[in-house]
Amino acid sequence: MRILAQLKKSVLPCFVTLTYPDTWEGHSDPEAWKVTLKRFEARFRREYPGASYIWRQEVIDRKSGERIGQLSPHFHLLIFGVSYAKLRSWVPVTWYEVVATGDDHHLEAGTQVSRVKSRRGLMSYASKAVGRVMSGELAKMVQAEGGSAGRWWGIVLRDNFIAWVSEVKEYALSELQAMLALRSFRKKAKIRSRDYSSLFAFIDGAWLLLNLPRLVVPVVVKDRYRVTGRPYVMPFYQFMGCAYG
């Protein structure tokens, strides 16, 4: 999520999902998952050397077919630098050849390619699909049936990915200025005040730059505050904020 928050607003990748057919023999073998993913990556690098993608592995219990109730992996991809039209024709054939089961139904239904229509849609998709955390029970099943599942996400052709990232600006704030900024973040995100040690806020960079002068207005100095009925000294003295345009 932090990586996607750094993308330029004009950048809208394509969503791609890669799944396996029931006839594939590697459903319970994490090493086999990564072999097919690496083969797909190798073909992508040859076909689109100037592009890039973020991949995310997900394991779910099968809801239909011959393997209903059993673990089955699939991959979510966010592909940058390749048009929807090209991916629509290239991805199904490539993934079908990589998995190599000879199942014609897999050629037709083994992949999904769709457009990102908005920045909000990108972040929503990422939080639900790319950023989904596997449940504890499924995690135990993966370990029991297939050992280590290896990495769960990554970036392919990372050097190219930099082209779609916004410029990062850093601001050093005093302790009290940081408190004002955090308070504003909480209000915008509708988060109630509470005793916490850190806060990640994904905020529109234009909004932050517009409101930064108001957020850092000097205030009367205090070095002690009350939380849950007891006084304490604020644990931080500098706040580094990043604004992505």
Secondary structure in CASP SS format (residue, H / E / C, confidence):
PFRMAT SS
TARGET T0000
AUTHOR 0000-0000-0000
METHOD secondary structure of the structure
MODEL  1
M C 1.00
R H 1.00
I H 1.00
L H 1.00
A H 1.00
Q C 1.00
L E 1.00
K C 1.00
K C 1.00
S C 1.00
V C 1.00
L C 1.00
P C 1.00
C E 1.00
F E 1.00
V E 1.00
T E 1.00
L E 1.00
T E 1.00
Y C 1.00
P C 1.00
D C 1.00
T C 1.00
W C 1.00
E C 1.00
G C 1.00
H C 1.00
S C 1.00
D C 1.00
P H 1.00
E H 1.00
A H 1.00
W H 1.00
K H 1.00
V H 1.00
T H 1.00
L H 1.00
K H 1.00
R H 1.00
F H 1.00
E H 1.00
A H 1.00
R H 1.00
F H 1.00
R H 1.00
R H 1.00
E H 1.00
Y C 1.00
P C 1.00
G C 1.00
A C 1.00
S E 1.00
Y E 1.00
I E 1.00
W E 1.00
R E 1.00
Q E 1.00
E E 1.00
V E 1.00
I E 1.00
D E 1.00
R C 1.00
K C 1.00
S C 1.00
G C 1.00
E C 1.00
R C 1.00
I C 1.00
G C 1.00
Q C 1.00
L E 1.00
S E 1.00
P E 1.00
H E 1.00
F E 1.00
H E 1.00
L E 1.00
L E 1.00
I E 1.00
F E 1.00
G C 1.00
V C 1.00
S C 1.00
Y H 1.00
A H 1.00
K H 1.00
L H 1.00
R H 1.00
S H 1.00
W H 1.00
V H 1.00
P H 1.00
V H 1.00
T H 1.00
W H 1.00
Y H 1.00
E H 1.00
V H 1.00
V H 1.00
A C 1.00
T C 1.00
G C 1.00
D C 1.00
D H 1.00
H H 1.00
H H 1.00
L H 1.00
E H 1.00
A H 1.00
G C 1.00
T E 1.00
Q E 1.00
V E 1.00
S E 1.00
R E 1.00
V C 1.00
K C 1.00
S C 1.00
R H 1.00
R H 1.00
G H 1.00
L H 1.00
M H 1.00
S H 1.00
Y H 1.00
A H 1.00
S H 1.00
K H 1.00
A H 1.00
V H 1.00
G C 1.00
R C 1.00
V C 1.00
M C 1.00
S C 1.00
G H 1.00
E H 1.00
L H 1.00
A H 1.00
K H 1.00
M H 1.00
V H 1.00
Q H 1.00
A H 1.00
E H 1.00
G H 1.00
G C 1.00
S C 1.00
A C 1.00
G C 1.00
R C 1.00
W C 1.00
W E 1.00
G E 1.00
I E 1.00
V E 1.00
L C 1.00
R H 1.00
D H 1.00
N H 1.00
F H 1.00
I H 1.00
A H 1.00
W H 1.00
V E 1.00
S C 1.00
E C 1.00
V E 1.00
K E 1.00
E E 1.00
Y E 1.00
A E 1.00
L E 1.00
S C 1.00
E H 1.00
L H 1.00
Q H 1.00
A H 1.00
M H 1.00
L H 1.00
A H 1.00
L H 1.00
R H 1.00
S H 1.00
F H 1.00
R H 1.00
K H 1.00
K H 1.00
A H 1.00
K C 1.00
I C 1.00
R C 1.00
S C 1.00
R C 1.00
D C 1.00
Y C 1.00
S C 1.00
S C 1.00
L C 1.00
F C 1.00
A C 1.00
F C 1.00
I C 1.00
D C 1.00
G H 1.00
A H 1.00
W H 1.00
L H 1.00
L H 1.00
L H 1.00
N H 1.00
L H 1.00
P H 1.00
R H 1.00
L H 1.00
V C 1.00
V C 1.00
P C 1.00
V C 1.00
V C 1.00
V C 1.00
K C 1.00
D C 1.00
R E 1.00
Y E 1.00
R E 1.00
V E 1.00
T C 1.00
G C 1.00
R E 1.00
P E 1.00
Y E 1.00
V E 1.00
M C 1.00
P C 1.00
F C 1.00
Y C 1.00
Q C 1.00
F E 1.00
M E 1.00
G E 1.00
C E 1.00
A E 1.00
Y E 1.00
G C 1.00
END
